[in-house]
């Protein structure tokens, strides 16, 4: 995952949620701008976009919903067949 949070915040979140994959920090929104992810709610919230990329490098899910973080998880798990 990639977040605009600091590396320390991402580490704390990953430990709290028992994540077994790295979370990357993008505090200057370089990747957000590169992928064209727009802010939501009149620019008040950073856009929330989930991509699932398979082992061959193909994007198998692109999901956007700034207000429903839990749905990002369920959509990603569904895309992974879990």
Residue frames as qw, qx, qy, qz and C-alpha x, y, z in Angstrom:
[[0.000, 0.886, 0.464, 0.000, 0.00, 0.00, 0.00],
 [0.382, 0.244, -0.010, 0.891, 0.99, 3.62, -0.49],
 [0.254, -0.834, -0.476, 0.119, -0.05, 6.43, 1.80],
 [0.203, 0.782, -0.098, 0.581, 0.73, 10.09, 2.30],
 [0.687, -0.723, 0.039, -0.060, 1.36, 9.22, 5.96],
 [0.021, -0.784, 0.617, -0.059, 4.91, 9.20, 7.31],
 [0.589, 0.235, -0.773, 0.019, 6.93, 5.96, 7.34],
 [0.006, -0.122, 0.785, -0.608, 6.53, 5.87, 11.13],
 [0.599, 0.112, 0.262, -0.749, 2.74, 6.18, 10.89],
 [0.762, 0.266, -0.455, -0.375, 2.66, 3.46, 8.22],
 [0.372, 0.238, -0.857, 0.265, 4.81, 1.15, 10.37],
 [0.262, -0.025, 0.658, -0.706, 2.53, 1.65, 13.37],
 [0.718, 0.205, -0.002, -0.665, -0.56, 0.98, 11.23],
 [0.668, 0.300, -0.658, -0.176, 0.98, -2.14, 9.68],
 [0.167, 0.160, -0.869, 0.438, 1.87, -3.53, 13.12],
 [0.441, 0.061, 0.459, -0.769, -1.58, -2.73, 14.52],
 [0.781, 0.301, -0.043, -0.545, -3.31, -4.45, 11.58],
 [0.708, -0.230, 0.658, 0.115, -0.79, -7.35, 11.38],
 [0.667, 0.698, -0.097, -0.241, -0.05, -6.63, 7.73],
 [0.789, -0.241, 0.453, 0.338, 2.47, -8.90, 6.03],
 [0.584, 0.540, 0.301, 0.527, 3.31, -6.53, 3.17],
 [0.372, -0.168, -0.107, 0.906, 5.11, -3.18, 3.02],
 [0.112, 0.906, 0.401, -0.078, 3.37, 0.18, 3.15],
 [0.524, 0.196, 0.119, 0.820, 5.11, 2.95, 1.24],
 [0.098, -0.741, -0.310, 0.587, 5.03, 6.66, 2.04],
 [0.369, 0.478, 0.411, 0.683, 4.25, 9.33, -0.54],
 [0.215, -0.642, -0.415, 0.608, 4.22, 12.50, 1.61],
 [0.008, -0.426, 0.218, 0.878, 4.68, 14.84, -1.37],
 [0.665, 0.488, 0.411, -0.388, 1.94, 13.11, -3.42],
 [0.060, 0.513, -0.657, -0.548, 4.33, 12.32, -6.27],
 [0.102, 0.085, 0.970, 0.205, 2.73, 8.94, -6.98],
 [0.269, 0.614, 0.621, -0.406, -0.78, 10.32, -6.44],
 [0.265, 0.731, -0.141, -0.613, -0.08, 12.94, -9.14],
 [0.003, -0.350, 0.831, 0.433, 1.62, 10.40, -11.43],
 [0.108, 0.259, 0.957, 0.068, -1.40, 8.08, -11.29],
 [0.186, -0.310, -0.367, -0.857, -3.82, 11.00, -11.68],
 [0.349, -0.509, -0.766, 0.179, -5.61, 10.42, -8.39],
 [0.067, -0.580, -0.104, -0.805, -7.70, 13.49, -7.68],
 [0.042, 0.008, 0.647, -0.761, -8.72, 14.88, -4.30],
 [0.211, -0.510, -0.793, -0.257, -12.32, 14.31, -3.25],
 [0.262, -0.789, -0.517, 0.206, -14.97, 16.46, -1.55],
 [0.153, 0.975, 0.046, 0.156, -13.92, 19.75, -3.11],
 [0.489, 0.601, -0.446, 0.447, -10.26, 19.00, -2.42],
 [0.503, -0.671, 0.321, -0.440, -10.75, 18.45, 1.30],
 [0.852, -0.270, 0.446, -0.035, -9.82, 14.75, 1.24],
 [0.000, 0.490, -0.765, -0.418, -7.00, 13.08, -0.62],
 [0.787, 0.180, -0.348, -0.476, -8.33, 10.62, -3.17],
 [0.578, -0.306, 0.742, -0.149, -8.43, 6.98, -2.09],
 [0.735, 0.439, -0.377, -0.354, -7.63, 4.56, -4.88],
 [0.689, -0.321, 0.650, -0.019, -6.93, 0.85, -4.61],
 [0.615, 0.515, -0.518, -0.298, -5.12, -1.09, -7.29],
 [0.817, -0.246, 0.522, -0.004, -4.57, -4.83, -7.25],
 [0.419, 0.672, -0.548, -0.268, -1.78, -5.96, -9.56],
 [0.992, -0.059, 0.079, -0.075, -1.33, -9.65, -10.35],
 [0.723, -0.420, 0.397, 0.380, 1.98, -11.51, -10.57],
 [0.632, 0.369, 0.430, 0.528, 2.27, -10.78, -14.29],
 [0.218, -0.190, 0.006, 0.957, 1.98, -7.03, -13.66],
 [0.139, -0.448, -0.602, -0.646, -1.59, -6.69, -14.94],
 [0.244, -0.066, 0.395, -0.883, -3.91, -4.36, -13.01],
 [0.216, -0.300, -0.909, -0.193, -6.88, -6.56, -12.08],
 [0.218, -0.783, -0.571, 0.112, -8.66, -3.98, -9.92],
 [0.178, 0.204, -0.077, 0.960, -8.86, -0.20, -9.84],
 [0.314, -0.680, -0.662, -0.036, -11.31, 0.95, -7.18],
 [0.139, 0.271, -0.167, 0.938, -12.05, 4.50, -5.99],
 [0.450, -0.715, -0.462, -0.270, -14.14, 5.50, -2.97],
 [0.194, 0.492, -0.415, 0.741, -12.84, 8.16, -0.58],
 [0.494, -0.437, 0.236, -0.713, -15.52, 7.62, 2.04],
 [0.941, -0.169, 0.061, -0.286, -15.67, 3.86, 2.37],
 [0.013, 0.660, -0.750, 0.021, -12.25, 2.49, 3.36],
 [0.618, -0.120, 0.748, -0.210, -13.68, -0.90, 4.32],
 [0.805, 0.512, 0.205, -0.220, -15.02, -1.46, 0.83],
 [0.324, 0.758, -0.558, -0.095, -11.46, -1.09, -0.54],
 [0.301, -0.374, 0.866, -0.141, -10.49, -4.14, 1.49],
 [0.705, 0.231, 0.617, -0.263, -13.48, -6.23, 0.42],
 [0.662, 0.709, -0.069, -0.233, -13.03, -5.30, -3.25],
 [0.160, 0.690, -0.705, -0.033, -9.31, -6.14, -3.15],
 [0.450, -0.193, 0.851, -0.189, -9.95, -9.47, -1.46],
 [0.752, 0.450, 0.384, -0.291, -12.64, -10.28, -4.02],
 [0.516, 0.766, -0.337, -0.184, -10.25, -9.44, -6.88],
 [0.008, 0.551, -0.831, 0.082, -7.70, -11.79, -5.32],
 [0.703, -0.063, -0.643, -0.298, -10.29, -14.55, -5.05],
 [0.258, 0.048, -0.788, 0.557, -10.22, -14.53, -1.25]]
